[in-house]
């Protein structure tokens, strides 16, 4: 082919040599021809390599047929496997859901166990505190039990005079306003109150001398206090009562009758 190109270029070159502008073109063409001549061995080697590649491609093509058949068989097997995997995938999704539910329950149980442990520790501390308080209660109960006899003697029962219950029973069964014997005394007390000077009544609370009349009402007598010490329970109750420093403070808020 290079020879054919040279034969074709020869008449063209003879004509182009007469044109100055085309002289450079002719030189360039000659350079291309020389370069093409140098490339001829390389082109031959490329042609030989192309033949070798063509032979290799034919061999590959011959091997591709069985490979395609194997690929089709593998593809069919993959389709079968996919059809089998789909139900398994659904089952795995259910297993994942159940696993998450179990994990949530485990976390909840863990939190509850932690709370239970805290409650147990708190209860243990309270048991120790209750044991200490129980010991104090037992000691107090023993003291109260020792005072029960003295308290029972002072409280008494209805019908026994000079006791709290006995006096209460006497007051309940002998109301002041319903006893005929007290009617005269009550009238005298009302008359004494009516005879007070109005000016003196405005100055403060009327000072009625009613002690002689009250003694005539027949009230039951209160028990006399013994000379011995009071029971510890009563002493504790008395110590808790408020202490009044000045009775005048109590009377300062009283308004005189008009």
Beta strands, then each sheet from edge to edge (+ up, - down):
end
